[in-house]
Amino acid sequence: MDFNIGTSSGSRNQRKTTPRRGGGGLAGWLMTAVAPFGENEEHAMDQALVELGLGDARLIRGEGAMLPMGFEPGTPQDLPMGSLVECHLSKATVNGTGIASAGIAWALCTTPEGDECAIVSSMSHQGSMEECEAELRRNLQRKLGNRDLELRKNDEGTAMFECAVDEIEAQEGFHGVVLAALILPNSLNLGGSSGPTRSRNRGVSSIGGSLGGPTGLGGSGKSDFGF
């Protein structure tokens, strides 16, 4: 498989961002944090959240693959104390020995009907960040295939995809946590019923519908991901 797609996860604690585009979309950004010297797991987790810039926020953990309509990559910003923030979070832990890694990725894509959307995938792994990133990319490919989505490309033909992966090495006598997060500070104001609804049994797209196609319909397993 060719994993030379999108942006590399890079070095530890480096902020993974792309400048915000115009058009009034919903901006989000990727970040990682490592906290190797916790007195217990809860202590290490809190340290990592502070390092991510989420220590003073009230968090709603996002679930599912689909991101809110209008998502676009943005630059990190300070969050007001007590603010309500959605984040997709990957967490891995160590205790005294071993290494662990966590990663998260987003991809901009289109449906067969031509609707633009974005998905997210996360991965935690009791091993190296290289192994974690490889499996993270495979899972993102699977999510694209399950939904019959095609990866969008920019004017240079580069896949509109980004991931952030980090690794923690255990310290004797301490608990450690590594986090990777996609932070969506304004998503709770968007993503309601105004997005397109896919009817997979008929292959059409509508606006504001309440029912999609029948449940249990898988995708083709193929996607324009370059693998």
C-alpha positions as a Markdown table, in Angstrom:
| # | Residue | x | y | z |
|---|---|---|---|---|
| 1 | Met | 0.0 | 0.0 | 0.0 |
| 2 | Asp | 1.1 | 3.6 | -0.7 |
| 3 | Phe | 1.0 | 5.6 | 2.4 |
| 4 | Asn | 2.6 | 8.7 | 0.8 |
| 5 | Ile | -0.7 | 10.6 | 0.8 |
| 6 | Gly | -1.6 | 13.7 | 2.6 |
| 7 | Thr | 0.4 | 15.3 | 5.4 |
| 8 | Ser | 2.9 | 13.3 | 7.5 |
| 9 | Ser | 2.3 | 13.1 | 11.2 |
| 10 | Gly | 5.7 | 14.8 | 11.8 |
| 11 | Ser | 7.4 | 15.3 | 15.2 |
| 12 | Arg | 5.9 | 15.1 | 18.6 |
| 13 | Asn | 3.6 | 17.9 | 19.8 |
| 14 | Gln | 3.8 | 19.7 | 16.5 |
| 15 | Arg | 0.5 | 21.4 | 15.6 |
| 16 | Lys | -1.0 | 19.9 | 12.5 |
| 17 | Thr | -2.9 | 22.7 | 10.8 |
| 18 | Thr | -3.6 | 24.2 | 7.4 |
| 19 | Pro | -4.6 | 27.9 | 7.1 |
| 20 | Arg | -8.3 | 28.5 | 7.3 |
| 21 | Arg | -10.0 | 28.9 | 4.0 |
| 22 | Gly | -12.7 | 31.6 | 3.3 |
| 23 | Gly | -16.3 | 30.9 | 2.8 |
| 24 | Gly | -17.7 | 30.7 | 6.4 |
| 25 | Gly | -17.0 | 27.0 | 7.0 |
| 26 | Leu | -16.5 | 25.3 | 10.3 |
| 27 | Ala | -12.9 | 25.2 | 11.2 |
| 28 | Gly | -11.2 | 22.5 | 13.2 |
| 29 | Trp | -7.6 | 21.5 | 13.9 |
| 30 | Leu | -5.5 | 18.5 | 14.9 |
| 31 | Met | -3.2 | 18.4 | 17.9 |
| 32 | Thr | -1.3 | 15.8 | 20.0 |
| 33 | Ala | -0.1 | 15.9 | 23.6 |
| 34 | Val | 2.1 | 13.6 | 25.7 |
| 35 | Ala | 2.0 | 13.4 | 29.5 |
| 36 | Pro | 4.5 | 10.8 | 30.8 |
| 37 | Phe | 4.7 | 11.7 | 34.5 |
| 38 | Gly | 1.3 | 11.2 | 35.9 |
| 39 | Glu | 0.8 | 10.0 | 39.5 |
| 40 | Asn | -2.2 | 8.0 | 38.2 |
| 41 | Glu | -4.0 | 7.8 | 34.8 |
| 42 | Glu | -6.4 | 10.5 | 35.7 |
| 43 | His | -3.6 | 12.9 | 36.6 |
| 44 | Ala | -1.8 | 12.2 | 33.3 |
| 45 | Met | -5.0 | 12.6 | 31.3 |
| 46 | Asp | -5.6 | 16.0 | 32.8 |
| 47 | Gln | -2.0 | 17.1 | 32.1 |
| 48 | Ala | -2.4 | 16.0 | 28.4 |
| 49 | Leu | -5.7 | 17.9 | 28.1 |
| 50 | Val | -4.1 | 21.1 | 29.5 |
| 51 | Glu | -1.3 | 20.7 | 26.9 |
| 52 | Leu | -3.8 | 20.3 | 24.1 |
| 53 | Gly | -5.4 | 23.6 | 25.2 |
| 54 | Leu | -8.6 | 21.8 | 26.4 |
| 55 | Gly | -7.9 | 22.0 | 30.1 |
| 56 | Asp | -10.4 | 24.8 | 30.8 |
| 57 | Ala | -13.1 | 23.6 | 28.3 |
| 58 | Arg | -16.2 | 21.5 | 28.8 |
| 59 | Leu | -15.7 | 18.6 | 26.4 |
| 60 | Ile | -18.2 | 16.7 | 24.3 |
| 61 | Arg | -16.5 | 13.7 | 22.7 |
| 62 | Gly | -17.5 | 13.3 | 19.1 |
| 63 | Glu | -18.4 | 9.8 | 17.9 |
| 64 | Gly | -19.0 | 8.5 | 14.4 |
| 65 | Ala | -17.1 | 9.0 | 11.2 |
| 66 | Met | -19.0 | 12.0 | 9.7 |
| 67 | Leu | -17.9 | 15.6 | 10.5 |
| 68 | Pro | -20.3 | 18.5 | 10.5 |
| 69 | Met | -21.1 | 19.9 | 7.1 |
| 70 | Gly | -18.9 | 22.8 | 6.2 |
| 71 | Phe | -15.8 | 21.4 | 8.0 |
| 72 | Glu | -12.5 | 22.9 | 6.8 |
| 73 | Pro | -9.0 | 22.8 | 8.4 |
| 74 | Gly | -8.2 | 25.8 | 10.5 |
| 75 | Thr | -5.5 | 27.2 | 12.8 |
| 76 | Pro | -5.5 | 26.6 | 16.6 |
| 77 | Gln | -7.1 | 29.3 | 18.8 |
| 78 | Asp | -7.4 | 29.9 | 22.5 |
| 79 | Leu | -10.7 | 28.6 | 23.9 |
| 80 | Pro | -12.7 | 30.7 | 26.4 |
| 81 | Met | -12.7 | 29.2 | 29.9 |
| 82 | Gly | -15.8 | 27.1 | 30.4 |
| 83 | Ser | -16.7 | 26.9 | 26.7 |
| 84 | Leu | -18.4 | 23.8 | 25.3 |
| 85 | Val | -16.2 | 22.1 | 22.7 |
| 86 | Glu | -16.6 | 19.1 | 20.6 |
| 87 | Cys | -13.5 | 17.0 | 20.0 |
| 88 | His | -12.7 | 13.6 | 18.4 |
| 89 | Leu | -10.2 | 12.1 | 20.8 |
| 90 | Ser | -7.8 | 9.2 | 20.6 |
| 91 | Lys | -6.1 | 8.1 | 23.9 |
| 92 | Ala | -3.4 | 5.5 | 24.7 |
| 93 | Thr | -1.9 | 4.8 | 28.1 |
| 94 | Val | 1.3 | 3.3 | 29.6 |
| 95 | Asn | 2.1 | 2.3 | 33.1 |
| 96 | Gly | 5.7 | 1.8 | 34.1 |
| 97 | Thr | 6.8 | 0.0 | 30.9 |
| 98 | Gly | 6.2 | -0.1 | 27.2 |
| 99 | Ile | 5.2 | 2.4 | 24.5 |
| 100 | Ala | 1.9 | 3.5 | 23.1 |
| 101 | Ser | 0.6 | 5.8 | 20.4 |
| 102 | Ala | -2.5 | 7.7 | 19.4 |
| 103 | Gly | -3.5 | 9.2 | 16.1 |
| 104 | Ile | -6.4 | 11.0 | 14.4 |
| 105 | Ala | -7.1 | 12.0 | 10.8 |
| 106 | Trp | -9.6 | 13.8 | 8.7 |
| 107 | Ala | -10.3 | 13.7 | 5.0 |
| 108 | Leu | -12.3 | 15.9 | 2.7 |
| 109 | Cys | -14.4 | 13.9 | 0.3 |
| 110 | Thr | -17.4 | 13.8 | -2.1 |
| 111 | Thr | -20.4 | 11.5 | -2.3 |
| 112 | Pro | -21.4 | 9.8 | -5.6 |
| 113 | Glu | -24.2 | 12.4 | -5.8 |
| 114 | Gly | -21.6 | 15.2 | -5.7 |
| 115 | Asp | -22.1 | 16.4 | -2.2 |
| 116 | Glu | -18.9 | 17.6 | -0.4 |
| 117 | Cys | -18.4 | 16.2 | 3.1 |
| 118 | Ala | -15.6 | 15.3 | 5.5 |
| 119 | Ile | -14.9 | 12.2 | 7.7 |
| 120 | Val | -12.7 | 11.5 | 10.7 |
| 121 | Ser | -10.9 | 8.4 | 12.0 |
| 122 | Ser | -9.0 | 7.8 | 15.2 |
| 123 | Met | -6.6 | 5.0 | 16.4 |
| 124 | Ser | -4.9 | 4.0 | 19.6 |
| 125 | His | -2.1 | 1.5 | 19.6 |
| 126 | Gln | 0.1 | -0.3 | 22.1 |
| 127 | Gly | 3.2 | 0.2 | 19.9 |
| 128 | Ser | 5.1 | 2.7 | 17.8 |
| 129 | Met | 3.6 | 5.8 | 16.1 |
| 130 | Glu | 4.6 | 4.4 | 12.7 |
| 131 | Glu | 2.5 | 1.3 | 13.2 |
| 132 | Cys | -0.4 | 3.5 | 14.6 |
| 133 | Glu | -0.2 | 5.8 | 11.5 |
| 134 | Ala | -0.3 | 2.9 | 9.1 |
| 135 | Glu | -3.4 | 1.4 | 10.7 |
| 136 | Leu | -5.0 | 4.8 | 11.0 |
| 137 | Arg | -4.7 | 5.4 | 7.3 |
| 138 | Arg | -6.1 | 1.9 | 6.5 |
| 139 | Asn | -9.1 | 2.6 | 8.8 |
| 140 | Leu | -9.7 | 5.9 | 7.0 |
| 141 | Gln | -9.7 | 4.1 | 3.7 |
| 142 | Arg | -12.2 | 1.6 | 5.0 |
| 143 | Lys | -14.5 | 4.3 | 6.1 |
| 144 | Leu | -14.4 | 6.0 | 2.7 |
| 145 | Gly | -15.1 | 2.7 | 1.1 |
| 146 | Asn | -18.0 | 1.9 | 3.4 |
| 147 | Arg | -19.7 | 5.1 | 2.4 |
| 148 | Asp | -18.8 | 5.1 | -1.3 |
| 149 | Leu | -16.9 | 8.3 | -0.9 |
| 150 | Glu | -14.1 | 9.7 | -3.0 |
| 151 | Leu | -11.2 | 11.7 | -1.6 |
| 152 | Arg | -11.1 | 15.3 | -2.8 |
| 153 | Lys | -7.9 | 16.7 | -4.3 |
| 154 | Asn | -6.6 | 20.2 | -4.5 |
| 155 | Asp | -5.6 | 22.1 | -7.6 |
| 156 | Glu | -2.1 | 20.4 | -7.5 |
| 157 | Gly | -3.8 | 16.9 | -7.4 |
| 158 | Thr | -2.8 | 16.3 | -3.7 |
| 159 | Ala | -5.3 | 14.4 | -1.5 |
| 160 | Met | -7.1 | 16.7 | 1.0 |
| 161 | Phe | -6.2 | 14.7 | 4.0 |
| 162 | Glu | -4.3 | 15.2 | 7.2 |
| 163 | Cys | -3.3 | 13.2 | 10.2 |
| 164 | Ala | -1.5 | 13.7 | 13.5 |
| 165 | Val | 0.1 | 10.8 | 15.4 |
| 166 | Asp | 2.2 | 10.8 | 18.6 |
| 167 | Glu | 3.9 | 8.3 | 20.9 |
| 168 | Ile | 4.7 | 8.0 | 24.6 |
| 169 | Glu | 7.4 | 5.9 | 26.2 |
| 170 | Ala | 6.7 | 4.8 | 29.8 |
| 171 | Gln | 8.6 | 6.2 | 32.7 |
| 172 | Glu | 9.3 | 3.9 | 35.6 |
| 173 | Gly | 6.9 | 4.5 | 38.5 |
| 174 | Phe | 4.6 | 6.8 | 36.5 |
| 175 | His | 1.4 | 6.7 | 34.5 |
| 176 | Gly | 1.5 | 8.1 | 31.0 |
| 177 | Val | -1.1 | 9.3 | 28.5 |
| 178 | Val | -0.8 | 10.3 | 24.8 |
| 179 | Leu | -3.7 | 12.1 | 23.1 |
| 180 | Ala | -4.5 | 13.0 | 19.6 |
| 181 | Ala | -7.5 | 15.2 | 19.0 |
| 182 | Leu | -9.5 | 16.9 | 16.3 |
| 183 | Ile | -10.9 | 20.0 | 18.0 |
| 184 | Leu | -14.1 | 21.6 | 16.7 |
| 185 | Pro | -14.8 | 24.6 | 18.8 |
| 186 | Asn | -17.9 | 25.8 | 16.9 |
| 187 | Ser | -19.5 | 22.6 | 15.7 |
| 188 | Leu | -22.4 | 22.7 | 18.1 |
| 189 | Asn | -23.8 | 25.6 | 16.1 |
| 190 | Leu | -23.8 | 23.6 | 12.9 |
| 191 | Gly | -24.5 | 20.1 | 11.6 |
| 192 | Gly | -28.3 | 20.1 | 12.1 |
| 193 | Ser | -30.9 | 18.9 | 9.6 |
| 194 | Ser | -29.9 | 21.2 | 6.8 |
| 195 | Gly | -27.3 | 18.9 | 5.3 |
| 196 | Pro | -27.9 | 16.5 | 2.4 |
| 197 | Thr | -29.5 | 13.2 | 3.1 |
| 198 | Arg | -28.3 | 10.2 | 1.1 |
| 199 | Ser | -30.8 | 7.6 | 0.0 |
| 200 | Arg | -28.5 | 4.7 | -0.7 |
| 201 | Asn | -31.1 | 2.4 | -2.1 |
| 202 | Arg | -32.0 | 4.9 | -4.9 |
| 203 | Gly | -28.7 | 6.7 | -5.3 |
| 204 | Val | -30.2 | 10.2 | -4.9 |
| 205 | Ser | -29.5 | 13.1 | -2.6 |
| 206 | Ser | -32.0 | 15.4 | -1.0 |
| 207 | Ile | -31.9 | 18.4 | 1.4 |
| 208 | Gly | -33.6 | 18.2 | 4.8 |
| 209 | Gly | -34.9 | 14.7 | 4.6 |
| 210 | Ser | -35.3 | 12.7 | 7.7 |
| 211 | Leu | -34.8 | 9.1 | 6.5 |
| 212 | Gly | -32.0 | 7.7 | 4.5 |
| 213 | Gly | -31.8 | 4.4 | 2.7 |
| 214 | Pro | -32.3 | 1.1 | 4.5 |
| 215 | Thr | -30.0 | 0.2 | 7.2 |
| 216 | Gly | -27.3 | -2.5 | 6.8 |
| 217 | Leu | -26.2 | -1.4 | 3.3 |
| 218 | Gly | -22.4 | -1.5 | 3.1 |
| 219 | Gly | -20.3 | 0.4 | 0.6 |
| 220 | Ser | -18.4 | -1.0 | -2.3 |
| 221 | Gly | -15.2 | -1.2 | -0.3 |
| 222 | Lys | -13.4 | 0.9 | -2.8 |
| 223 | Ser | -12.4 | 4.6 | -2.7 |
| 224 | Asp | -10.2 | 7.1 | -4.4 |
| 225 | Phe | -7.6 | 7.0 | -1.7 |
| 226 | Gly | -4.6 | 6.1 | -3.8 |
| 227 | Phe | -3.9 | 2.7 | -2.1 |
